[in-house]
């Protein structure tokens, strides 16, 4: 079972600043990607979301 995680956990897992994670997510959302949100409108990150963010980190590092 895939449990959702919040931004603090994900930013630590990806070893990126929370602001960086937020900017990446906003860029993905602007491109049409949908993150699940809770009733407080916080993003909930699942494994497939985290995998996309990991790939984004690699692409950003490669320039």
N, C-alpha and C positions, 0 to 999 in steps of 0.2 A: 504494500500500500504506500502510495506517495503522499507524504505529509508536506503541507505547504510551510514555507519559511518566510520570515519578514526580512526587510532590507538590512538590518544590522547583522544578521546571521550570514546573509548572502555576501555582503561587502567583505566580511572577514574571510569567508570561504574563497572569494575571488581575489583577496588581497588588494582591494581598491578602496578608495575613500568613499564614504556614503554619498557625497555630492557627485562624484564621478558616476556611481551606479544610477543615481537619479537622472542625470543628463543622458546616459545611455538609454535608460528606459523611456524617457521622453522622446528621444530620437526614434526608437522602435515604435512607439505609439503613434508618432506623427506619420510613420510609414504604414500604419494600419495594423500593427501588432496589438493584440489584446492581452493584458494581464488580468487575472482574476483579482477582484478587490473585495475587502470585507465591508461590513456596514459602516466602518469609519473611513472608508475610501482609501485604506492602506493597501498597497500591492501585496499580493500573496504570490510567492515564487515557488513553482514546482520544478521538478528535476528537468523537464523539457525547457523551461524558461532559463534555468541556470546553465544548461548546455549551450543555449543560444548566446547567453552573455559571456560564457567562456570563449566561444568562437569569436565573438566581437572583440574581446580582449586581445586575442591572438592577432586578429586583423589590424587592430589599432597599433600593436607593438611592431608589426611588420611595416607599418607606414603605408 
